[in-house]
Amino acid sequence: MDTVHTTATLLPDPAELRAHLRALAVLDQAICRDPRFSRYSFSTTWGPGTEAALMDNGSGDDFSVLFTPAGVLVRGFDHESEMSPYGTDDEQVWPGVIDEVPATLRPLLDDPAFVDEGLGAPRVTVCLWWETGGSAWRTGSGIAFPSGSPDPDGSGHLFRLLTDRSPEAVHAHFEEDYGRPVPLDTVRYVLAGHPLTPEAAHGLNPAALSD
């Protein structure tokens, strides 16, 4: 069973995670024929002192990784999960998922971008955090996951490019997602932190304008 506890052991430290998420956003927006419809994005101006890496697959699943002076908060939402607030009797977050989030990071979950007005609760099925000065990812410790699902909170598929950060995994994802060849060497180049050159951008999306 894949759960948030598995994800916590596979995520890198915040600095490496930030660099990887920025690279995913660069790759996705270069490969996508219309950047408005890319899945991954990265905002350096999300809020005062806050950066946000976002993923939205367009089918109801999304995640956010918020980098703040107080630490990093990872929030994910799987719309088919039994742990979705939409599926609980009281329409609240599944017990234990966010109960232990530190007070310094808890307000991030109440951002209007992550709360549906009709629900009145954060849109979340999985949550992790790393406080500044900490040494590991933390999660809710007493979550009773529903049985019968290999991925009850959605963490397995939501964060698969964060837990397997290999160029091969990223390359396979984008080729499958966009249904066309993507040069593996360019994926390696961007994931290594190199800037996207016009030549590399053209290789990722031959239809893109030269400028």
C-alpha positions as CSV (number, residue, x, y, z in Angstrom):
1,M,0.0,0.0,0.0
2,D,1.3,3.4,-1.0
3,T,0.5,6.1,1.6
4,V,1.8,9.5,2.7
5,H,4.2,7.6,5.0
6,T,5.8,5.9,2.0
7,T,6.1,9.3,0.3
8,A,7.8,10.8,3.3
9,T,10.6,8.4,3.0
10,L,11.1,9.0,-0.7
11,L,11.0,12.8,-1.0
12,P,14.3,14.6,-1.1
13,D,15.1,17.5,1.2
14,P,13.4,20.9,0.4
15,A,16.2,22.4,-1.6
16,E,16.4,19.4,-3.9
17,L,12.6,19.1,-4.2
18,R,12.4,22.8,-5.1
19,A,15.0,22.4,-7.9
20,H,13.2,19.3,-9.2
21,L,9.8,21.0,-9.2
22,R,11.2,24.0,-11.1
23,A,12.7,21.7,-13.7
24,L,9.4,19.8,-14.1
25,A,7.6,23.1,-14.7
26,V,10.2,24.2,-17.3
27,L,9.9,20.9,-19.1
28,D,6.1,20.8,-19.0
29,Q,5.6,24.3,-20.2
30,A,8.2,23.8,-23.0
31,I,6.7,20.5,-24.2
32,C,3.1,21.6,-24.0
33,R,1.9,23.1,-27.3
34,D,-0.1,25.7,-25.2
35,P,1.5,26.5,-21.9
36,R,-1.9,27.5,-20.5
37,F,-2.7,23.8,-20.4
38,S,0.5,22.5,-18.8
39,R,0.1,20.4,-15.7
40,Y,3.1,21.7,-13.7
41,S,3.9,25.3,-12.9
42,F,6.0,27.2,-10.5
43,S,5.3,30.7,-9.0
44,T,8.0,32.7,-7.3
45,T,5.4,35.3,-6.2
46,W,2.7,33.2,-4.7
47,G,2.7,35.3,-1.5
48,P,5.0,37.3,0.7
49,G,8.2,35.2,0.9
50,T,6.3,32.2,-0.5
51,E,6.9,30.2,-3.6
52,A,4.5,27.6,-5.0
53,A,4.9,24.6,-7.1
54,L,1.6,23.4,-8.5
55,M,0.3,20.4,-10.4
56,D,-3.2,20.0,-11.8
57,N,-3.9,17.1,-14.1
58,G,-7.1,18.6,-15.4
59,S,-9.1,15.6,-14.2
60,G,-9.8,16.7,-10.6
61,D,-6.4,15.8,-9.0
62,D,-3.9,18.4,-7.9
63,F,-1.1,19.2,-5.5
64,S,0.8,22.2,-4.2
65,V,4.2,22.5,-2.6
66,L,4.5,25.8,-0.7
67,F,8.0,27.1,0.2
68,T,7.9,29.6,3.0
69,P,10.4,31.0,5.6
70,A,8.7,28.7,8.2
71,G,9.1,25.6,6.2
72,V,7.5,23.6,3.3
73,L,4.0,22.3,3.1
74,V,2.9,19.6,0.6
75,R,-0.8,19.3,0.0
76,G,-2.3,16.8,-2.4
77,F,-5.9,16.0,-3.5
78,D,-7.1,12.8,-5.2
79,H,-10.7,13.3,-6.2
80,E,-11.4,9.6,-6.3
81,S,-9.9,8.9,-2.9
82,E,-12.3,7.7,-0.1
83,M,-10.4,10.2,2.0
84,S,-11.7,13.1,0.0
85,P,-13.7,15.6,2.1
86,Y,-16.4,15.3,-0.5
87,G,-16.9,11.7,0.4
88,T,-17.0,11.9,4.2
89,D,-20.2,12.2,6.2
90,D,-19.3,15.5,7.7
91,E,-17.5,16.9,4.6
92,Q,-14.4,17.5,6.6
93,V,-10.7,16.5,6.1
94,W,-10.1,12.9,6.9
95,P,-9.1,12.5,10.5
96,G,-5.3,12.7,11.2
97,V,-4.3,14.1,7.7
98,I,-3.7,17.7,8.9
99,D,-4.3,17.5,12.6
100,E,-0.5,17.7,13.4
101,V,0.4,20.4,10.8
102,P,2.5,23.0,12.8
103,A,0.7,26.3,13.6
104,T,3.3,28.1,11.5
105,L,2.3,26.2,8.4
106,R,-1.4,25.5,9.0
107,P,-2.8,28.8,7.6
108,L,-1.4,27.8,4.2
109,L,-4.1,25.2,3.9
110,D,-6.8,27.9,4.2
111,D,-5.6,29.7,1.0
112,P,-8.7,30.2,-1.1
113,A,-6.9,28.3,-3.9
114,F,-7.2,25.2,-1.9
115,V,-10.6,25.6,-0.3
116,D,-13.9,25.2,-2.2
117,E,-16.6,27.6,-1.0
118,G,-19.3,25.0,-0.9
119,L,-17.1,22.6,1.1
120,G,-15.7,24.9,3.8
121,A,-12.7,22.7,4.3
122,P,-9.3,22.4,2.7
123,R,-9.3,20.3,-0.5
124,V,-6.8,17.7,0.8
125,T,-6.4,13.9,1.0
126,V,-2.6,13.9,1.7
127,C,-0.3,16.3,3.5
128,L,3.4,16.5,4.5
129,W,5.6,19.2,5.9
130,W,9.2,20.1,6.7
131,E,9.7,22.8,9.3
132,T,12.7,25.1,8.9
133,G,15.5,23.6,10.9
134,G,14.0,20.2,10.7
135,S,15.7,17.1,9.4
136,A,12.8,15.0,7.8
137,W,9.4,15.1,6.3
138,R,6.6,14.8,8.8
139,T,3.0,13.5,8.3
140,G,0.0,12.7,10.4
141,S,1.0,9.9,12.7
142,G,-2.5,8.4,13.5
143,I,-4.2,8.2,10.1
144,A,-6.5,5.2,9.8
145,F,-6.4,4.6,6.0
146,P,-9.4,3.0,4.4
147,S,-8.8,-0.6,3.4
148,G,-9.1,-2.1,0.0
149,S,-7.1,0.5,-2.0
150,P,-3.4,0.2,-2.9
151,D,-3.2,4.1,-2.9
152,P,-5.8,5.2,-0.4
153,D,-4.8,8.9,-0.1
154,G,-3.6,9.3,-3.7
155,S,0.0,9.9,-2.7
156,G,1.3,7.1,-5.0
157,H,0.1,8.6,-8.2
158,L,0.1,12.3,-7.3
159,F,3.7,12.4,-6.3
160,R,5.2,9.7,-8.5
161,L,7.5,12.2,-10.3
162,L,8.7,13.5,-6.9
163,T,9.5,10.1,-5.4
164,D,11.0,8.7,-8.7
165,R,13.0,11.7,-10.0
166,S,15.0,9.8,-12.6
167,P,15.2,11.2,-16.1
168,E,13.8,8.0,-17.4
169,A,10.6,8.3,-15.3
170,V,10.1,11.9,-16.2
171,H,10.8,11.2,-19.8
172,A,8.3,8.4,-19.9
173,H,5.6,10.5,-18.2
174,F,5.8,13.4,-20.7
175,E,5.9,11.1,-23.7
176,E,2.8,9.3,-22.4
177,D,1.1,12.5,-21.3
178,Y,1.6,14.3,-24.6
179,G,1.6,11.3,-27.0
180,R,4.7,12.3,-28.9
181,P,8.5,11.7,-28.7
182,V,10.5,13.8,-26.2
183,P,14.3,13.8,-26.3
184,L,15.6,12.0,-23.2
185,D,19.0,13.9,-23.4
186,T,17.1,17.2,-23.1
187,V,15.1,16.0,-20.1
188,R,18.4,15.0,-18.4
189,Y,19.8,18.4,-19.2
190,V,16.9,20.3,-17.7
191,L,16.6,18.1,-14.6
192,A,20.3,18.7,-14.0
193,G,19.5,22.4,-13.5
194,H,20.8,23.8,-16.8
195,P,18.9,26.8,-18.3
196,L,16.6,26.0,-21.2
197,T,18.3,27.2,-24.4
198,P,16.4,27.9,-27.7
199,E,17.8,24.7,-29.1
200,A,16.6,22.6,-26.2
201,A,13.2,24.3,-26.3
202,H,12.9,23.5,-30.0
203,G,13.8,19.9,-29.3
204,L,11.1,19.6,-26.7
205,N,8.5,21.3,-28.9
206,P,9.4,21.6,-32.6
207,A,6.2,23.5,-33.2
208,A,7.2,26.3,-30.8
209,L,8.0,29.7,-32.3
210,S,11.7,30.5,-32.4
211,D,11.2,33.4,-29.9
